[in-house]
Amino acid sequence: MKRIALLLFTLLTSASFFAFAPVTQAAQVSDNIVWIDVRSKREFRRGHIEGAINIPHGDIGHRIFVEVPDTFTQVHIYDGSQGAFAGIALEMLMEIGFQEVINEGGYDALLEKQGLSEE
């Protein structure tokens, strides 16, 4: 019992460690459009496009059909830099049959392009 109480106390007092950044809204949201954030889970927690699904670029081939089963869904991909990892993910998605995949580049550039900010 003491272990459970100690574990709960530790989790509750360290809640600020797990603080999340506000979510930034995407310019376009639709049932047939999906945003994929290929950054790490840590980067994703710091801020992301609203509704984006976090699939790190190394996991995209394993997880994409769980998250996006329809290959006719329009997929927008972004990463943490200038779109290099998003480009790798784009190529893989096209190879496995996705019809419309768009590399949106890096997260910061995407926010700037859409006139959004993390504040």
VOPA-192300 format. One record per residue: x, y, z of N, C-alpha, C, CB in turn; residue number from 1. Coordinates in nm, 4 decimals. Glycine has a CB too. Layout:
! VOPA-192300
+----------+----------+----------+----------+----------+----------+----------+----------+----------+----------+----------+----------+------+
!      n.x !      n.y !      n.z !     ca.x !     ca.y !     ca.z !      c.x !      c.y !      c.z !     cb.x !     cb.y !     cb.z ! resi !
+----------+----------+----------+----------+----------+----------+----------+----------+----------+----------+----------+----------+------+
!        X !        Y !        Z !        X !        Y !        Z !        X !        Y !        Z !        X !        Y !        Z !  NUM !
...
+----------+----------+----------+----------+----------+----------+----------+----------+----------+----------+----------+----------+------+
//
This chain:
! VOPA-192300
+----------+----------+----------+----------+----------+----------+----------+----------+----------+----------+----------+----------+------+
!      n.x !      n.y !      n.z !     ca.x !     ca.y !     ca.z !      c.x !      c.y !      c.z !     cb.x !     cb.y !     cb.z ! resi !
+----------+----------+----------+----------+----------+----------+----------+----------+----------+----------+----------+----------+------+
!   0.0821 !  -0.1194 !   0.0000 !   0.0000 !   0.0000 !   0.0000 !   0.0868 !   0.1263 !   0.0000 !  -0.0936 !  -0.0004 !   0.1208 !    1 !
!   0.1951 !   0.1192 !   0.0786 !   0.2844 !   0.2351 !   0.0834 !   0.3483 !   0.2600 !  -0.0534 !   0.3937 !   0.2145 !   0.1902 !    2 !
!   0.3795 !   0.1500 !  -0.1254 !   0.4383 !   0.1650 !  -0.2578 !   0.3440 !   0.2358 !  -0.3536 !   0.4765 !   0.0295 !  -0.3136 !    3 !
!   0.2173 !   0.1998 !  -0.3499 !   0.1180 !   0.2623 !  -0.4376 !   0.1042 !   0.4099 !  -0.4040 !  -0.0186 !   0.1915 !  -0.4253 !    4 !
!   0.0961 !   0.4411 !  -0.2741 !   0.0844 !   0.5807 !  -0.2317 !   0.2065 !   0.6602 !  -0.2760 !   0.0674 !   0.5899 !  -0.0790 !    5 !
!   0.3250 !   0.6019 !  -0.2607 !   0.4478 !   0.6696 !  -0.3018 !   0.4509 !   0.6905 !  -0.4526 !   0.5704 !   0.5896 !  -0.2572 !    6 !
!   0.4088 !   0.5900 !  -0.5282 !   0.4038 !   0.6018 !  -0.6734 !   0.3063 !   0.7117 !  -0.7167 !   0.3637 !   0.4679 !  -0.7359 !    7 !
!   0.1877 !   0.7137 !  -0.6579 !   0.0897 !   0.8178 !  -0.6899 !   0.1422 !   0.9560 !  -0.6546 !  -0.0415 !   0.7919 !  -0.6163 !    8 !
!   0.2042 !   0.9689 !  -0.5384 !   0.2601 !   1.0978 !  -0.4961 !   0.3662 !   1.1440 !  -0.5957 !   0.3207 !   1.0874 !  -0.3535 !    9 !
!   0.4537 !   1.0523 !  -0.6361 !   0.5596 !   1.0853 !  -0.7317 !   0.5016 !   1.1310 !  -0.8652 !   0.6514 !   0.9648 !  -0.7531 !   10 !
!   0.4016 !   1.0594 !  -0.9143 !   0.3395 !   1.0970 !  -1.0411 !   0.2701 !   1.2318 !  -1.0331 !   0.2404 !   0.9913 !  -1.0838 !   11 !
!   0.1987 !   1.2570 !  -0.9239 !   0.1260 !   1.3833 !  -0.9100 !   0.2196 !   1.5009 !  -0.8936 !   0.0317 !   1.3769 !  -0.7923 !   12 !
!   0.3281 !   1.4843 !  -0.8192 !   0.4197 !   1.5959 !  -0.7984 !   0.5060 !   1.6240 !  -0.9197 !   0.5074 !   1.5689 !  -0.6798 !   13 !
!   0.5197 !   1.5262 !  -1.0090 !   0.6007 !   1.5475 !  -1.1283 !   0.5154 !   1.5804 !  -1.2503 !   0.6851 !   1.4250 !  -1.1562 !   14 !
!   0.3910 !   1.6170 !  -1.2310 !   0.3012 !   1.6448 !  -1.3438 !   0.3544 !   1.7568 !  -1.4327 !   0.1621 !   1.6814 !  -1.2926 !   15 !
!   0.4244 !   1.8544 !  -1.3739 !   0.4764 !   1.9640 !  -1.4560 !   0.5827 !   1.9146 !  -1.5537 !   0.5345 !   2.0741 !  -1.3669 !   16 !
!   0.6481 !   1.8033 !  -1.5207 !   0.7460 !   1.7448 !  -1.6110 !   0.6812 !   1.7018 !  -1.7414 !   0.8149 !   1.6262 !  -1.5451 !   17 !
!   0.5553 !   1.6616 !  -1.7341 !   0.4837 !   1.6134 !  -1.8511 !   0.3961 !   1.7214 !  -1.9141 !   0.3991 !   1.4942 !  -1.8138 !   18 !
!   0.4244 !   1.8462 !  -1.8866 !   0.3421 !   1.9554 !  -1.9386 !   0.3430 !   1.9536 !  -2.0917 !   0.3929 !   2.0921 !  -1.8857 !   19 !
!   0.2289 !   1.9802 !  -2.1481 !   0.2141 !   1.9785 !  -2.2929 !   0.2034 !   2.1211 !  -2.3455 !   0.0905 !   1.8959 !  -2.3343 !   20 !
!   0.2574 !   2.1421 !  -2.4630 !   0.2462 !   2.2714 !  -2.5289 !   0.1081 !   2.2808 !  -2.5919 !   0.3583 !   2.2909 !  -2.6356 !   21 !
!   0.0606 !   2.4019 !  -2.6127 !  -0.0693 !   2.4152 !  -2.6786 !  -0.0646 !   2.3580 !  -2.8196 !  -0.1127 !   2.5621 !  -2.6827 !   22 !
!  -0.1764 !   2.3094 !  -2.8620 !  -0.1888 !   2.2513 !  -2.9952 !  -0.2198 !   2.3625 !  -3.0938 !  -0.2990 !   2.1412 !  -2.9989 !   23 !
!  -0.1529 !   2.3614 !  -3.2067 !  -0.1733 !   2.4620 !  -3.3096 !  -0.2709 !   2.4083 !  -3.4132 !  -0.0393 !   2.5021 !  -3.3756 !   24 !
!  -0.3684 !   2.4886 !  -3.4484 !  -0.4704 !   2.4424 !  -3.5419 !  -0.4191 !   2.4377 !  -3.6853 !  -0.5921 !   2.5319 !  -3.5342 !   25 !
!  -0.4627 !   2.3356 !  -3.7553 !  -0.4295 !   2.3228 !  -3.8971 !  -0.5201 !   2.4152 !  -3.9775 !  -0.4441 !   2.1753 !  -3.9454 !   26 !
!  -0.4726 !   2.4564 !  -4.0933 !  -0.5504 !   2.5459 !  -4.1780 !  -0.6708 !   2.4748 !  -4.2385 !  -0.4629 !   2.6031 !  -4.2883 !   27 !
!  -0.6607 !   2.3452 !  -4.2575 !  -0.7644 !   2.2715 !  -4.3271 !  -0.7874 !   2.1387 !  -4.2554 !  -0.7262 !   2.2488 !  -4.4758 !   28 !
!  -0.9111 !   2.1123 !  -4.2156 !  -0.9430 !   1.9867 !  -4.1495 !  -1.0636 !   1.9264 !  -4.2195 !  -0.9703 !   2.0073 !  -3.9971 !   29 !
!  -1.0551 !   1.7980 !  -4.2499 !  -1.1618 !   1.7301 !  -4.3215 !  -1.1566 !   1.5817 !  -4.2878 !  -1.1500 !   1.7531 !  -4.4747 !   30 !
!  -1.2671 !   1.5112 !  -4.3145 !  -1.2704 !   1.3673 !  -4.2917 !  -1.1748 !   1.2934 !  -4.3846 !  -1.4118 !   1.3145 !  -4.3101 !   31 !
!  -1.1460 !   1.3510 !  -4.4996 !  -1.0613 !   1.2838 !  -4.5970 !  -0.9188 !   1.3391 !  -4.5997 !  -1.1227 !   1.2953 !  -4.7341 !   32 !
!  -0.8827 !   1.4172 !  -4.4963 !  -0.7477 !   1.4722 !  -4.4868 !  -0.6908 !   1.4338 !  -4.3504 !  -0.7475 !   1.6283 !  -4.5067 !   33 !
!  -0.5684 !   1.3832 !  -4.3513 !  -0.5003 !   1.3455 !  -4.2281 !  -0.3656 !   1.4145 !  -4.2233 !  -0.4839 !   1.1920 !  -4.2177 !   34 !
!  -0.3307 !   1.4661 !  -4.1058 !  -0.1993 !   1.5260 !  -4.0835 !  -0.1168 !   1.4266 !  -4.0031 !  -0.2103 !   1.6647 !  -4.0093 !   35 !
!   0.0040 !   1.3981 !  -4.0514 !   0.0960 !   1.3074 !  -3.9832 !   0.2209 !   1.3853 !  -3.9430 !   0.1329 !   1.1858 !  -4.0740 !   36 !
!   0.2519 !   1.3805 !  -3.8151 !   0.3710 !   1.4432 !  -3.7591 !   0.4744 !   1.3323 !  -3.7426 !   0.3404 !   1.5164 !  -3.6214 !   37 !
!   0.5840 !   1.3379 !  -3.8180 !   0.6829 !   1.2306 !  -3.8143 !   0.7987 !   1.2598 !  -3.7180 !   0.7371 !   1.2069 !  -3.9533 !   38 !
!   0.7797 !   1.3564 !  -3.6299 !   0.8813 !   1.3869 !  -3.5290 !   0.8732 !   1.2870 !  -3.4133 !   0.8640 !   1.5316 !  -3.4765 !   39 !
!   0.9638 !   1.2982 !  -3.3206 !   0.9633 !   1.2107 !  -3.2033 !   0.8437 !   1.2434 !  -3.1138 !   1.0956 !   1.2249 !  -3.1240 !   40 !
!   0.8101 !   1.1503 !  -3.0261 !   0.6997 !   1.1731 !  -2.9323 !   0.7260 !   1.2949 !  -2.8459 !   0.6778 !   1.0501 !  -2.8439 !   41 !
!   0.8497 !   1.3140 !  -2.8075 !   0.8866 !   1.4285 !  -2.7235 !   0.8608 !   1.5610 !  -2.7958 !   1.0347 !   1.4189 !  -2.6824 !   42 !
!   0.9039 !   1.5686 !  -2.9216 !   0.8801 !   1.6900 !  -3.0001 !   0.7305 !   1.7131 !  -3.0193 !   0.9504 !   1.6806 !  -3.1369 !   43 !
!   0.6575 !   1.6069 !  -3.0449 !   0.5122 !   1.6146 !  -3.0650 !   0.4438 !   1.6720 !  -2.9415 !   0.4543 !   1.4754 !  -3.0978 !   44 !
!   0.4870 !   1.6293 !  -2.8223 !   0.4278 !   1.6797 !  -2.6971 !   0.4523 !   1.8294 !  -2.6778 !   0.4844 !   1.6029 !  -2.5777 !   45 !
!   0.5591 !   1.8789 !  -2.7345 !   0.5915 !   2.0222 !  -2.7198 !   0.5004 !   2.1113 !  -2.8029 !   0.7361 !   2.0475 !  -2.7594 !   46 !
!   0.4348 !   2.0547 !  -2.9012 !   0.3441 !   2.1301 !  -2.9872 !   0.3264 !   2.0588 !  -3.1194 !   0.3960 !   2.2723 !  -3.0100 !   47 !
!   0.2062 !   2.0671 !  -3.1729 !   0.1780 !   2.0008 !  -3.2998 !   0.0523 !   2.0609 !  -3.3615 !   0.1618 !   1.8479 !  -3.2800 !   48 !
!   0.0274 !   2.0254 !  -3.4849 !  -0.0924 !   2.0694 !  -3.5554 !  -0.2123 !   1.9947 !  -3.4957 !  -0.0802 !   2.0439 !  -3.7105 !   49 !
!  -0.3187 !   2.0674 !  -3.4698 !  -0.4381 !   2.0055 !  -3.4121 !  -0.4863 !   1.8898 !  -3.4987 !  -0.5501 !   2.1095 !  -3.3955 !   50 !
!  -0.5110 !   1.7779 !  -3.4353 !  -0.5605 !   1.6609 !  -3.5066 !  -0.4524 !   1.5768 !  -3.5714 !  -0.6562 !   1.7036 !  -3.6101 !   51 !
!  -0.3275 !   1.6231 !  -3.5662 !  -0.2189 !   1.5462 !  -3.6268 !  -0.1967 !   1.4174 !  -3.5494 !  -0.0890 !   1.6289 !  -3.6314 !   52 !
!  -0.1572 !   1.3155 !  -3.6222 !  -0.1244 !   1.1866 !  -3.5640 !   0.0269 !   1.1768 !  -3.5592 !  -0.1874 !   1.0682 !  -3.6453 !   53 !
!   0.0800 !   1.1410 !  -3.4439 !   0.2252 !   1.1281 !  -3.4297 !   0.2689 !   0.9868 !  -3.4660 !   0.2696 !   1.1627 !  -3.2858 !   54 !
!   0.3387 !   0.9761 !  -3.5780 !   0.4018 !   0.8504 !  -3.6182 !   0.5458 !   0.8860 !  -3.6567 !   0.3232 !   0.7793 !  -3.7389 !   55 !
!   0.6423 !   0.8626 !  -3.5669 !   0.7812 !   0.8922 !  -3.6029 !   0.8182 !   0.8269 !  -3.7362 !   0.8769 !   0.8442 !  -3.4921 !   56 !
!   0.9003 !   0.8961 !  -3.8146 !   0.9264 !   0.8516 !  -3.9522 !   0.9758 !   0.7069 !  -3.9596 !   1.0287 !   0.9430 !  -4.0171 !   57 !
!   1.0471 !   0.6595 !  -3.8599 !   1.0950 !   0.5223 !  -3.8606 !   0.9859 !   0.4186 !  -3.8395 !   1.1986 !   0.5059 !  -3.7562 !   58 !
!   0.8705 !   0.4620 !  -3.7891 !   0.7588 !   0.3712 !  -3.7612 !   0.6471 !   0.3789 !  -3.8645 !   0.7023 !   0.4009 !  -3.6254 !   59 !
!   0.6612 !   0.4657 !  -3.9622 !   0.5494 !   0.4937 !  -4.0534 !   0.5021 !   0.3685 !  -4.1273 !   0.5899 !   0.6003 !  -4.1544 !   60 !
!   0.5928 !   0.2850 !  -4.1713 !   0.5534 !   0.1644 !  -4.2442 !   0.4792 !   0.0642 !  -4.1587 !   0.6739 !   0.0989 !  -4.3028 !   61 !
!   0.5077 !   0.0642 !  -4.0292 !   0.4444 !  -0.0305 !  -3.9379 !   0.3083 !   0.0169 !  -3.8889 !   0.5343 !  -0.0555 !  -3.8200 !   62 !
!   0.2917 !   0.1477 !  -3.8746 !   0.1713 !   0.1997 !  -3.8090 !   0.0706 !   0.2687 !  -3.8986 !   0.2109 !   0.2931 !  -3.7054 !   63 !
!   0.1060 !   0.3001 !  -4.0203 !   0.0196 !   0.3837 !  -4.1027 !  -0.1178 !   0.3218 !  -4.1262 !   0.0860 !   0.4106 !  -4.2349 !   64 !
!  -0.1255 !   0.1938 !  -4.1517 !  -0.2553 !   0.1340 !  -4.1815 !  -0.3433 !   0.1208 !  -4.0580 !  -0.2360 !  -0.0017 !  -4.2447 !   65 !
!  -0.2838 !   0.1248 !  -3.9405 !  -0.3625 !   0.1275 !  -3.8169 !  -0.4304 !   0.2641 !  -3.8026 !  -0.2724 !   0.0976 !  -3.6928 !   66 !
!  -0.3563 !   0.3683 !  -3.8340 !  -0.4053 !   0.5051 !  -3.8182 !  -0.4837 !   0.5543 !  -3.9398 !  -0.2893 !   0.5982 !  -3.7918 !   67 !
!  -0.4411 !   0.5147 !  -4.0586 !  -0.5017 !   0.5615 !  -4.1839 !  -0.5208 !   0.4414 !  -4.2765 !  -0.4129 !   0.6717 !  -4.2526 !   68 !
!  -0.6318 !   0.3687 !  -4.2626 !  -0.6503 !   0.2477 !  -4.3432 !  -0.6845 !   0.2730 !  -4.4901 !  -0.7579 !   0.1651 !  -4.2826 !   69 !
!  -0.7342 !   0.3916 !  -4.5238 !  -0.7769 !   0.4227 !  -4.6606 !  -0.6644 !   0.4901 !  -4.7378 !  -0.9019 !   0.5127 !  -4.6593 !   70 !
!  -0.6143 !   0.4247 !  -4.8408 !  -0.5038 !   0.4809 !  -4.9183 !  -0.5460 !   0.5988 !  -5.0065 !  -0.4425 !   0.3731 !  -5.0043 !   71 !
!  -0.6748 !   0.6268 !  -5.0124 !  -0.7228 !   0.7421 !  -5.0889 !  -0.7379 !   0.8666 !  -5.0017 !  -0.8559 !   0.7092 !  -5.1548 !   72 !
!  -0.7046 !   0.8544 !  -4.8736 !  -0.7051 !   0.9695 !  -4.7835 !  -0.5884 !   1.0604 !  -4.8200 !  -0.6963 !   0.9246 !  -4.6339 !   73 !
!  -0.6144 !   1.1910 !  -4.8222 !  -0.5070 !   1.2868 !  -4.8486 !  -0.4234 !   1.2999 !  -4.7215 !  -0.5642 !   1.4265 !  -4.8939 !   74 !
!  -0.2937 !   1.2736 !  -4.7314 !  -0.2049 !   1.2741 !  -4.6157 !  -0.1076 !   1.3909 !  -4.6263 !  -0.1282 !   1.1400 !  -4.6044 !   75 !
!  -0.1072 !   1.4744 !  -4.5233 !  -0.0121 !   1.5855 !  -4.5124 !   0.0900 !   1.5458 !  -4.4070 !  -0.0841 !   1.7219 !  -4.4751 !   76 !
!   0.2180 !   1.5511 !  -4.4419 !   0.3245 !   1.5089 !  -4.3517 !   0.4145 !   1.6274 !  -4.3208 !   0.4063 !   1.3928 !  -4.4127 !   77 !
!   0.4559 !   1.6371 !  -4.1945 !   0.5566 !   1.7367 !  -4.1582 !   0.6527 !   1.6772 !  -4.0567 !   0.4904 !   1.8647 !  -4.1017 !   78 !
!   0.7706 !   1.7390 !  -4.0469 !   0.8720 !   1.6924 !  -3.9536 !   0.9257 !   1.8103 !  -3.8731 !   0.9865 !   1.6205 !  -4.0283 !   79 !
!   1.0406 !   1.7915 !  -3.8104 !   1.0943 !   1.8961 !  -3.7243 !   1.1983 !   1.9836 !  -3.7896 !   1.1523 !   1.8355 !  -3.6042 !   80 !
!   1.2366 !   1.9543 !  -3.9116 !   1.3417 !   2.0343 !  -3.9735 !   1.2924 !   2.0984 !  -4.1018 !   1.4648 !   1.9487 !  -4.0016 !   81 !
!   1.3471 !   2.0562 !  -4.2134 !   1.3107 !   2.1177 !  -4.3405 !   1.2408 !   2.0211 !  -4.4343 !   1.4332 !   2.1730 !  -4.4076 !   82 !
!   1.1842 !   1.9160 !  -4.3792 !   1.1076 !   1.8235 !  -4.4609 !   1.1822 !   1.7005 !  -4.5073 !   1.0573 !   1.8938 !  -4.5773 !   83 !
!   1.3062 !   1.6814 !  -4.4628 !   1.3828 !   1.5647 !  -4.5077 !   1.3197 !   1.4348 !  -4.4597 !   1.5270 !   1.5736 !  -4.4583 !   84 !
!   1.2863 !   1.4265 !  -4.3309 !   1.2247 !   1.3045 !  -4.2779 !   1.0819 !   1.2883 !  -4.3311 !   1.2239 !   1.3072 !  -4.1233 !   85 !
!   1.0152 !   1.3995 !  -4.3516 !   0.8815 !   1.3938 !  -4.4120 !   0.8924 !   1.3398 !  -4.5542 !   0.8139 !   1.5344 !  -4.4118 !   86 !
!   0.9986 !   1.3755 !  -4.6239 !   1.0209 !   1.3254 !  -4.7596 !   1.0429 !   1.1751 !  -4.7625 !   1.1396 !   1.3953 !  -4.8220 !   87 !
!   1.1163 !   1.1248 !  -4.6643 !   1.1387 !   0.9804 !  -4.6537 !   1.0057 !   0.9098 !  -4.6292 !   1.2396 !   0.9480 !  -4.5397 !   88 !
!   0.9257 !   0.9651 !  -4.5372 !   0.7943 !   0.9075 !  -4.5074 !   0.7039 !   0.9149 !  -4.6296 !   0.7287 !   0.9800 !  -4.3883 !   89 !
!   0.7083 !   1.0252 !  -4.7038 !   0.6282 !   1.0406 !  -4.8249 !   0.6604 !   0.9305 !  -4.9253 !   0.6520 !   1.1784 !  -4.8879 !   90 !
!   0.7881 !   0.9071 !  -4.9488 !   0.8281 !   0.8038 !  -5.0442 !   0.7760 !   0.6668 !  -5.0023 !   0.9803 !   0.8000 !  -5.0578 !   91 !
!   0.7852 !   0.6361 !  -4.8736 !   0.7378 !   0.5073 !  -4.8263 !   0.5866 !   0.4945 !  -4.8448 !   0.7752 !   0.4880 !  -4.6793 !   92 !
!   0.5121 !   0.6001 !  -4.8108 !   0.3664 !   0.5953 !  -4.8262 !   0.3257 !   0.5798 !  -4.9721 !   0.3031 !   0.7212 !  -4.7681 !   93 !
!   0.3951 !   0.6467 !  -5.0618 !   0.3647 !   0.6332 !  -5.2040 !   0.3946 !   0.4910 !  -5.2514 !   0.4452 !   0.7357 !  -5.2868 !   94 !
!   0.5037 !   0.4322 !  -5.2025 !   0.5395 !   0.2959 !  -5.2415 !   0.4364 !   0.1935 !  -5.1948 !   0.6759 !   0.2601 !  -5.1856 !   95 !
!   0.3739 !   0.2167 !  -5.0802 !   0.2769 !   0.1193 !  -5.0293 !   0.1345 !   0.1499 !  -5.0729 !   0.2832 !   0.1143 !  -4.8787 !   96 !
!   0.1189 !   0.2507 !  -5.1610 !  -0.0105 !   0.2687 !  -5.2249 !  -0.0911 !   0.3926 !  -5.1919 !  -0.0900 !   0.1570 !  -5.1941 !   97 !
!  -0.0393 !   0.4824 !  -5.1085 !  -0.1156 !   0.6038 !  -5.0811 !  -0.1129 !   0.6925 !  -5.2051 !  -0.0585 !   0.6796 !  -4.9572 !   98 !
!  -0.2287 !   0.7466 !  -5.2384 !  -0.2458 !   0.8181 !  -5.3644 !  -0.2047 !   0.9646 !  -5.3590 !  -0.3876 !   0.8092 !  -5.4073 !   99 !
!  -0.2342 !   1.0306 !  -5.2467 !  -0.2057 !   1.1744 !  -5.2378 !  -0.1378 !   1.2062 !  -5.1055 !  -0.3354 !   1.2574 !  -5.2527 !  100 !
!  -0.0064 !   1.2249 !  -5.1129 !   0.0742 !   1.2543 !  -4.9949 !   0.1472 !   1.3857 !  -5.0206 !   0.1751 !   1.1378 !  -4.9631 !  101 !
!   0.1399 !   1.4766 !  -4.9237 !   0.1987 !   1.6096 !  -4.9407 !   0.3003 !   1.6334 !  -4.8301 !   0.0890 !   1.7203 !  -4.9395 !  102 !
!   0.4227 !   1.6667 !  -4.8689 !   0.5278 !   1.7008 !  -4.7734 !   0.5126 !   1.8489 !  -4.7396 !   0.6714 !   1.6693 !  -4.8312 !  103 !
!   0.4728 !   1.8766 !  -4.6166 !   0.4513 !   2.0146 !  -4.5725 !   0.5787 !   2.0785 !  -4.5170 !   0.3422 !   2.0188 !  -4.4671 !  104 !
!   0.6884 !   2.0020 !  -4.5112 !   0.8153 !   2.0555 !  -4.4618 !   0.8272 !   2.0472 !  -4.3110 !   0.8315 !   2.1986 !  -4.5055 !  105 !
!   0.9001 !   2.1428 !  -4.2546 !   0.9238 !   2.1460 !  -4.1110 !   0.8100 !   2.2122 !  -4.0351 !   1.0527 !   2.2178 !  -4.0816 !  106 !
!   0.7950 !   2.1758 !  -3.9088 !   0.6875 !   2.2266 !  -3.8233 !   0.6893 !   2.3791 !  -3.8128 !   0.6984 !   2.1656 !  -3.6845 !  107 !
!   0.8055 !   2.4365 !  -3.7829 !   0.8130 !   2.5826 !  -3.7678 !   0.7794 !   2.6553 !  -3.8979 !   0.9525 !   2.6236 !  -3.7207 !  108 !
!   0.8299 !   2.6050 !  -4.0093 !   0.7998 !   2.6666 !  -4.1391 !   0.6517 !   2.6532 !  -4.1721 !   0.8847 !   2.6028 !  -4.2505 !  109 !
!   0.5926 !   2.5405 !  -4.1345 !   0.4498 !   2.5190 !  -4.1578 !   0.3671 !   2.6191 !  -4.0787 !   0.4098 !   2.3757 !  -4.1203 !  110 !
!   0.4042 !   2.6426 !  -3.9536 !   0.3329 !   2.7412 !  -3.8720 !   0.3436 !   2.8803 !  -3.9330 !   0.3879 !   2.7422 !  -3.7288 !  111 !
!   0.4639 !   2.9130 !  -3.9775 !   0.4863 !   3.0442 !  -4.0393 !   0.4054 !   3.0594 !  -4.1681 !   0.6356 !   3.0645 !  -4.0686 !  112 !
!   0.4040 !   2.9550 !  -4.2484 !   0.3311 !   2.9562 !  -4.3763 !   0.1805 !   2.9752 !  -4.3540 !   0.3567 !   2.8249 !  -4.4539 !  113 !
!   0.1302 !   2.9154 !  -4.2479 !  -0.0123 !   2.9242 !  -4.2193 !  -0.0483 !   3.0454 !  -4.1336 !  -0.0581 !   2.7985 !  -4.1505 !  114 !
!   0.0538 !   3.1246 !  -4.0977 !   0.0278 !   3.2426 !  -4.0165 !  -0.0130 !   3.2087 !  -3.8746 !  -0.0786 !   3.3259 !  -4.0804 !  115 !
!   0.0349 !   3.0952 !  -3.8273 !   0.0015 !   3.0502 !  -3.6924 !   0.1231 !   3.0640 !  -3.6028 !  -0.0489 !   2.9041 !  -3.6934 !  116 !
!   0.0986 !   3.0609 !  -3.4741 !   0.2086 !   3.0605 !  -3.3794 !   0.1740 !   2.9667 !  -3.2657 !   0.2384 !   3.2029 !  -3.3269 !  117 !
!   0.2731 !   2.9340 !  -3.1850 !   0.2514 !   2.8433 !  -3.0726 !   0.2035 !   2.9159 !  -2.9493 !   0.3775 !   2.7683 !  -3.0410 !  118 !
!   0.1884 !   3.0449 !  -2.9531 !   0.1475 !   3.1208 !  -2.8343 !  -0.0009 !   3.1142 !  -2.8129 !   0.1906 !   3.2651 !  -2.8456 !  119 !
+----------+----------+----------+----------+----------+----------+----------+----------+----------+----------+----------+----------+------+
//
